Amino acid sequence: MKAAVYRRYGPPEVVRIENVHKPAPKDGEVLVRIHASTICAGDCRLRKAEPFILRFMNGLRRPKKINILGMELAGIVESVGSKVTRFAVGDQVCGSSGLKFGAHAEYACLPQDGLLAVKPDNITLEDAAAFWFGGVSALHFLRRGGIQAGQKVLIYGASGSVGTAAVQLARHFGAHVTAVCSAANLDLVRSLGAEEALD
């Protein structure tokens, strides 16, 4: 299979397309043929090894443990391990490989009990991959805050990945949303459901 691989730390130019071994799912894993992925801040930090402490995780002089970046993905289940019960071949899924990375490839194996879900029918695979990080993060913090209908919610950074998801989810839960973002994005956050938008 083909993958975007980096063998040294540095700028985006260190990433090259290479042929690598196609993974095979273990008993509790799902093999996903990746249709879409993203580039997130974690990918950039690991590729550049900034902050320096990341080198202790992945290799001091060059990346040794993780050579394929990418944490978010969407695709189609190609095969499943013998103990998989939540997914079937042909399911359209979206999810995250987490700190294992590896989503900038044609295939990835993910545990069925990990960060993996059947893709909603009303969004594309591209949108599902892009929404994953912001959407899951926003949902986590709204739930921790005990979000309920009728509450007032202030979302600072409302036009970013987590913020745009938080605006939509807070409205879905029936909250009154005040969004804070730059002037250039006021119309965007209003279109997502914010009743008030502040520069």
KOLVOKOL-717292 format. One record per atom (N, C-alpha, C): x, y, z; residue in three letters. Coordinates in steps of 0.1 Angstrom, whole numbers, padded with zeros to 4 digits, always signed. Atoms other than C-alpha are relative to their C-alpha. Layout:
// KOLVOKOL-717292
XYZALA
...
END
This chain:
// KOLVOKOL-717292
+0008-0012+0000MET
+0000+0000+0000MET
+0009+0012+0000MET
-0007-0012+0000LYS
+0010+0036-0004LYS
-0003+0008+0013LYS
+0001-0008-0012ALA
+0016+0059+0026ALA
+0009+0012-0001ALA
-0008-0012-0001ALA
+0029+0094+0033ALA
+0009-0002+0012ALA
-0010+0004-0010VAL
+0061+0086+0052VAL
+0010+0011+0002VAL
-0011-0009-0003TYR
+0087+0107+0069TYR
+0011-0007+0008TYR
-0011+0007-0006ARG
+0121+0094+0078ARG
+0010+0009+0008ARG
-0008-0009-0008ARG
+0136+0126+0093ARG
-0009+0011+0004ARG
+0008-0011-0004TYR
+0123+0156+0112TYR
+0002+0012-0009TYR
-0002-0013+0008GLY
+0117+0189+0094GLY
-0013+0005-0005GLY
+0011-0006+0006PRO
+0094+0208+0072PRO
-0009-0010-0008PRO
+0008+0010+0007PRO
+0066+0193+0051PRO
+0007-0008-0011PRO
-0007+0007+0011GLU
+0091+0184+0023GLU
+0006-0013+0004GLU
-0006+0012-0005VAL
+0104+0156+0045VAL
-0009-0012-0002VAL
+0010+0011+0002VAL
+0072+0136+0038VAL
+0001-0004-0015VAL
-0001+0006+0013ARG
+0074+0112+0008ARG
-0010-0011-0001ARG
+0009+0011+0002ILE
+0050+0088-0007ILE
+0008-0013-0002ILE
-0007+0013+0000GLU
+0063+0052-0002GLU
-0009-0012+0000GLU
+0007+0012-0001ASN
+0051+0017-0006ASN
+0004-0007+0013ASN
-0003+0006-0013VAL
+0048+0001+0028VAL
-0009-0013+0002VAL
+0008+0012-0003HIS
+0034-0031+0043HIS
-0014+0003+0003HIS
+0014-0002-0003LYS
-0004-0033+0043LYS
-0003-0008+0013LYS
+0003+0006-0013PRO
-0016-0040+0079PRO
-0011-0011-0001PRO
+0011+0010+0000ALA
-0038-0070+0087ALA
-0006+0001+0014ALA
+0007-0002-0013PRO
-0064-0068+0115PRO
+0002-0011+0009PRO
+0000+0010-0010LYS
-0059-0086+0147LYS
-0014-0004+0004LYS
+0013+0005-0004ASP
-0088-0104+0164ASP
-0011+0011+0003ASP
+0010-0010-0004GLY
-0105-0073+0178GLY
+0002+0013-0008GLY
-0002-0012+0008GLU
-0095-0049+0150GLU
-0007+0000-0013GLU
+0007-0002+0013VAL
-0110-0035+0118VAL
+0010+0006-0009VAL
-0008-0006+0010LEU
-0091-0028+0086LEU
-0008+0009-0008LEU
+0007-0010+0007VAL
-0102+0004+0071VAL
+0007+0005-0013VAL
-0005-0007+0012ARG
-0096+0015+0035ARG
-0003+0014+0001ARG
+0002-0015-0003ILE
-0090+0052+0041ILE
-0004+0007-0013ILE
+0005-0008+0011HIS
-0109+0075+0018HIS
+0004+0015+0003HIS
-0004-0014-0004ALA
-0101+0108+0037ALA
+0007+0001+0013ALA
-0007-0002-0013SER
-0078+0120+0064SER
+0002+0015+0001SER
-0002-0014-0002THR
-0067+0154+0078THR
+0015+0002+0004THR
-0013-0004-0006ILE
-0035+0172+0088ILE
-0004+0009+0012ILE
+0003-0008-0012CYS
-0038+0184+0123CYS
+0013+0005+0007CYS
-0012-0006-0007ALA
-0015+0203+0147ALA
+0009-0011+0006ALA
-0009+0011-0005GLY
-0003+0170+0162GLY
+0009-0006-0010GLY
-0008+0005+0011ASP
+0009+0158+0128ASP
+0012+0010-0002ASP
-0011-0010+0003CYS
+0029+0191+0123CYS
+0010-0001+0012CYS
-0010+0001-0011ARG
+0044+0189+0158ARG
+0009-0012+0000ARG
-0008+0013+0000LEU
+0055+0153+0155LEU
+0010+0000-0012LEU
-0009-0001+0012ARG
+0069+0159+0120ARG
+0012+0009+0002ARG
-0011-0010-0003LYS
+0090+0189+0132LYS
+0007-0004+0013LYS
-0006+0003-0013ALA
+0097+0173+0166ALA
+0001+0012+0009ALA
+0001-0012-0008GLU
+0086+0205+0183GLU
-0013-0001+0008GLU
-0011-0002-0008PRO
+0085+0207+0212PRO
+0010-0012+0000PRO
-0011+0009+0000PHE
+0118+0189+0216PHE
-0003-0013+0007PHE
+0003+0012-0008ILE
+0104+0165+0242ILE
-0006-0011-0009ILE
+0006+0010+0009LEU
+0086+0147+0213LEU
+0010-0010-0005LEU
-0010+0009+0004ARG
+0119+0132+0203ARG
+0002-0011+0010ARG
-0002+0011-0010PHE
+0120+0112+0235PHE
-0011-0011-0002PHE
+0011+0009+0003MET
+0087+0096+0224MET
+0003-0007-0013MET
+0000+0005+0014ASN
+0096+0090+0187ASN
+0014-0002-0005ASN
-0013+0001+0005GLY
+0134+0090+0184GLY
+0008+0013+0001GLY
-0008-0012-0002LEU
+0161+0115+0193LEU
+0005+0007-0013LEU
-0006-0005+0012ARG
+0178+0119+0159ARG
-0010+0000-0012ARG
+0009+0002+0012ARG
+0151+0107+0135ARG
-0012-0008+0006ARG
+0012+0007-0004PRO
+0115+0093+0138PRO
+0002-0015-0001PRO
-0001+0014+0000LYS
+0117+0056+0147LYS
-0013-0008+0002LYS
+0012+0007-0004LYS
+0084+0046+0162LYS
-0011+0003-0009LYS
+0011-0004+0009ILE
+0060+0066+0141ILE
+0005+0007-0012ILE
-0005-0005+0013ASN
+0068+0072+0104ASN
-0011+0004-0009ASN
+0011-0003+0008ILE
+0033+0076+0091ILE
-0009+0009+0009ILE
+0009-0009-0008LEU
+0013+0106+0104LEU
-0014-0002-0003LEU
+0014+0001+0002GLY
-0024+0112+0105GLY
-0007-0007+0011GLY
+0007+0005-0012MET
-0048+0108+0134MET
-0015-0002-0003MET
+0015+0000+0003GLU
-0083+0113+0118GLU
-0002-0006-0013GLU
+0003+0007+0012LEU
-0098+0092+0091LEU
-0014-0003-0002LEU
+0013+0005+0003ALA
-0129+0081+0073ALA
+0002-0009-0012ALA
-0001+0010+0011GLY
-0133+0051+0050GLY
-0010-0011+0001GLY
+0009+0011+0000ILE
-0148+0018+0044ILE
+0007-0013+0005ILE
-0005+0012-0006VAL
-0143-0014+0064VAL
+0003-0010-0011VAL
-0004+0010+0010GLU
-0124-0039+0042GLU
+0000-0014+0006GLU
+0000+0013-0007SER
-0120-0067+0067SER
+0000+0002+0015SER
+0001-0001-0014VAL
-0125-0075+0103VAL
+0006-0012+0007VAL
-0006+0011-0008GLY
-0108-0096+0130GLY
-0011-0009+0004GLY
+0009+0011-0003SER
-0124-0128+0142SER
-0009+0004+0012SER
+0008-0004-0011LYS
-0137-0111+0174LYS
-0008+0013-0001LYS
+0007-0013+0002VAL
-0152-0080+0159VAL
-0015-0002-0002VAL
+0014+0001+0000THR
-0189-0076+0165THR
-0007+0013-0004THR
+0007-0013+0002ARG
-0196-0039+0161ARG
+0000+0005-0015ARG
-0001-0004+0014PHE
-0186-0035+0124PHE
+0000-0011-0009PHE
+0000+0011+0010ALA
-0190-0054+0092ALA
+0007+0006-0013ALA
-0006-0004+0013VAL
-0172-0054+0058VAL
-0010+0009-0007VAL
+0009-0009+0007GLY
-0186-0025+0038GLY
-0005+0012+0008GLY
+0005-0011-0008ASP
-0195-0002+0067ASP
+0009+0012-0003ASP
-0007-0012+0001GLN
-0186+0034+0062GLN
+0003+0005+0014GLN
-0004-0003-0014VAL
-0167+0045+0093VAL
+0008+0013+0000VAL
-0009-0011-0003CYS
-0149+0075+0108CYS
+0005-0002+0014CYS
-0006+0001-0013GLY
-0126+0078+0137GLY
+0014+0006+0001GLY
-0013-0005-0003SER
-0092+0084+0151SER
+0009-0011+0004SER
-0010+0009-0004SER
-0060+0064+0154SER
+0007+0004+0013SER
-0006-0005-0012GLY
-0050+0085+0183GLY
+0015+0002-0001GLY
-0014-0002+0000LEU
-0014+0087+0193LEU
+0008-0011-0008LEU
-0006+0010+0008LYS
-0007+0056+0172LYS
+0002+0006-0014LYS
-0001-0006+0013PHE
-0011+0079+0141PHE
-0002-0010-0011PHE
+0001+0010+0011GLY
-0009+0061+0107GLY
-0011+0002-0010GLY
+0011-0002+0009ALA
-0039+0076+0089ALA
+0003+0006-0013ALA
-0003-0005+0013HIS
-0020+0091+0061HIS
+0005-0011-0009HIS
-0003+0012+0007ALA
-0020+0058+0043ALA
-0013-0005-0007ALA
+0012+0006+0007GLU
-0043+0037+0021GLU
-0009-0008+0009GLU
+0007+0009-0009TYR
-0052+0014+0050TYR
+0005+0003+0014TYR
-0003+0000-0014ALA
-0052+0014+0088ALA
-0008-0010+0008ALA
+0008+0008-0009CYS
-0062-0010+0115CYS
-0003+0007+0013CYS
+0005-0007-0012LEU
-0082+0003+0144LEU
-0007-0010+0009LEU
+0008+0009-0009PRO
-0096-0015+0175PRO
-0015+0003-0001PRO
+0014-0002+0001GLN
-0133-0020+0173GLN
-0005+0008+0012GLN
+0004-0007-0012ASP
-0136-0006+0209ASP
+0008+0014+0001ASP
-0007-0012+0000GLY
-0114+0024+0200GLY
-0008+0012-0004GLY
+0007-0012+0004LEU
-0123+0058+0186LEU
-0004-0002-0015LEU
+0005+0004+0014LEU
-0143+0044+0156LEU
-0015-0001+0001LEU
+0015+0000+0000ALA
-0179+0049+0147ALA
-0005-0001-0015ALA
+0006+0001+0013VAL
-0202+0042+0118VAL
-0003+0015-0005VAL
+0002-0014+0005LYS
-0204+0074+0096LYS
-0014+0003-0001LYS
+0014-0004+0002PRO
-0237+0092+0097PRO
-0003+0001-0015PRO
+0004+0000+0014ASP
-0256+0089+0064ASP
+0000+0014-0006ASP
+0002-0014+0006ASN
-0260+0127+0060ASN
+0012+0008-0001ASN
-0013-0007+0003ILE
-0223+0136+0057ILE
+0009-0009-0008ILE
-0009+0007+0008THR
-0196+0127+0033THR
+0012-0006+0008THR
-0012+0006-0006LEU
-0165+0107+0041LEU
+0010+0011+0003LEU
-0010-0011-0003GLU
-0144+0139+0038GLU
-0005+0008+0012GLU
+0005-0008-0011ASP
-0166+0158+0062ASP
+0001-0008+0013ASP
-0001+0008-0012ALA
-0166+0129+0086ALA
+0014+0000+0006ALA
-0014+0000-0005ALA
-0128+0128+0088ALA
+0003+0014+0006ALA
-0003-0013-0005ALA
-0126+0166+0092ALA
-0007+0004+0013ALA
+0007-0003-0012PHE
-0152+0168+0119PHE
+0004-0007+0012PHE
-0003+0009-0011TRP
-0138+0141+0141TRP
+0006+0007+0012TRP
-0007-0005-0012PHE
-0113+0159+0163PHE
-0008+0011+0006PHE
+0008-0011-0006GLY
-0133+0191+0168GLY
-0013-0004+0006GLY
+0013+0005-0005GLY
-0166+0173+0172GLY
+0001-0008+0012GLY
-0001+0009-0012VAL
-0154+0147+0197VAL
+0005+0009+0012VAL
-0005-0008-0011SER
-0135+0173+0217SER
-0011+0009+0005SER
+0011-0009-0004ALA
-0164+0197+0218ALA
-0011-0008+0008ALA
+0009+0008-0007LEU
-0188+0170+0228LEU
+0004-0004+0014LEU
-0006+0004-0013HIS
-0165+0158+0256HIS
-0002+0011+0010HIS
+0000-0011-0009PHE
-0163+0193+0271PHE
-0014+0005+0003PHE
+0014-0004-0003LEU
-0200+0201+0267LEU
-0006-0010+0010LEU
+0006+0010-0010ARG
-0209+0169+0285ARG
+0006+0001+0013ARG
-0006-0002-0013ARG
-0184+0175+0312ARG
-0006+0012+0007ARG
+0006-0012-0006GLY
-0200+0209+0317GLY
-0015-0002+0003GLY
+0014+0002-0003GLY
-0234+0193+0320GLY
-0010+0007-0008GLY
+0008-0007+0009ILE
-0249+0209+0290ILE
-0015-0004+0000ILE
+0014+0003-0001GLN
-0287+0212+0292GLN
-0008+0011-0008GLN
+0008-0009+0007ALA
-0315+0229+0272ALA
-0003+0012+0009ALA
+0003-0012-0007GLY
-0320+0265+0282GLY
+0012+0007+0006GLY
-0012-0006-0006GLN
-0285+0271+0295GLN
+0006+0010-0010GLN
-0007-0009+0008LYS
-0264+0300+0282LYS
+0015-0005+0000LYS
-0014+0006+0002VAL
-0230+0289+0267VAL
+0008+0011-0007VAL
-0009-0009+0007LEU
-0201+0312+0258LEU
+0011-0009-0006LEU
-0010+0008+0007ILE
-0178+0296+0232ILE
+0011+0010-0005ILE
-0011-0009+0004TYR
-0145+0314+0229TYR
+0009-0008-0010TYR
-0007+0007+0011GLY
-0126+0306+0197GLY
-0010-0008-0008GLY
+0011+0007+0006ALA
-0159+0297+0180ALA
+0001-0003-0014ALA
-0002+0003+0014SER
-0146+0296+0145SER
+0011-0010-0003SER
-0010+0010+0002GLY
-0119+0270+0150GLY
-0006-0014-0001GLY
+0005+0014+0001SER
-0122+0232+0148SER
-0009-0004+0011SER
+0009+0003-0012VAL
-0135+0227+0183VAL
-0011+0009+0001VAL
+0011-0010-0002GLY
-0154+0259+0184GLY
-0012-0001-0010GLY
+0011+0001+0010THR
-0174+0254+0152THR
-0009-0012+0004THR
+0007+0011-0005ALA
-0184+0220+0165ALA
-0008+0003+0013ALA
+0007-0003-0013ALA
-0192+0233+0200ALA
-0012+0009-0003ALA
+0011-0009+0003VAL
-0215+0260+0185VAL
-0012-0009-0004VAL
+0010+0008+0005GLN
-0235+0234+0166GLN
-0006-0010+0010GLN
+0004+0010-0010LEU
-0236+0208+0194LEU
-0008+0007+0011LEU
+0007-0007-0010ALA
-0246+0234+0220ALA
-0014+0003-0004ALA
+0013-0003+0006ARG
-0275+0245+0198ARG
-0008-0013-0001ARG
+0007+0013+0000HIS
-0284+0208+0193HIS
-0006-0003+0013HIS
+0005+0004-0013PHE
-0287+0204+0230PHE
-0010+0011+0006PHE
+0010-0010-0004GLY
-0309+0235+0232GLY
+0005+0012+0008GLY
-0006-0011-0007ALA
-0285+0260+0247ALA
+0000+0013-0008ALA
-0001-0014+0006HIS
-0284+0298+0240HIS
+0015+0002-0002HIS
-0014-0001+0003VAL
-0250+0303+0223VAL
+0005+0014-0003VAL
-0007-0013+0004THR
-0228+0334+0224THR
+0014-0005-0004THR
-0013+0004+0006ALA
-0198+0329+0202ALA
+0010+0012-0001ALA
-0011-0011+0001VAL
-0165+0349+0203VAL
+0010-0005-0010VAL
-0009+0003+0011CYS
-0143+0350+0172CYS
+0005+0013-0006CYS
-0004-0012+0007SER
-0126+0374+0149SER
-0011+0005-0009SER
+0010-0007+0008ALA
-0147+0399+0129ALA
-0003-0007-0013ALA
+0002+0006+0013ALA
-0141+0380+0097ALA
-0009-0013+0001ALA
+0008+0012-0001ASN
-0159+0349+0111ASN
-0013+0001+0007ASN
+0012-0002-0007LEU
-0189+0365+0128LEU
-0012-0006-0008LEU
+0011+0006+0008ASP
-0213+0355+0099ASP
+0001-0015+0000ASP
-0001+0015+0000LEU
-0199+0319+0099LEU
-0006-0005+0013LEU
+0005+0006-0012VAL
-0206+0313+0136VAL
-0015+0003+0002VAL
+0015-0002-0001ARG
-0241+0329+0133ARG
-0007-0011-0009ARG
+0007+0010+0008SER
-0248+0305+0104SER
+0000-0014+0006SER
-0001+0013-0006LEU
-0238+0276+0126LEU
-0010-0001+0012LEU
+0010+0000-0010GLY
-0264+0286+0152GLY
+0002+0009+0012GLY
-0002-0009-0011ALA
-0249+0312+0175ALA
-0010+0011+0000ALA
+0010-0011-0001GLU
-0276+0337+0187GLU
+0007+0013+0001GLU
-0007-0012-0001GLU
-0250+0362+0195GLU
+0015-0003-0004GLU
-0014+0002+0004ALA
-0215+0367+0180ALA
+0008+0012+0003ALA
-0008-0011-0004LEU
-0188+0389+0194LEU
+0014+0000-0006LEU
-0013-0002+0005ASP
-0156+0402+0179ASP
+0010+0000+0011ASP
END
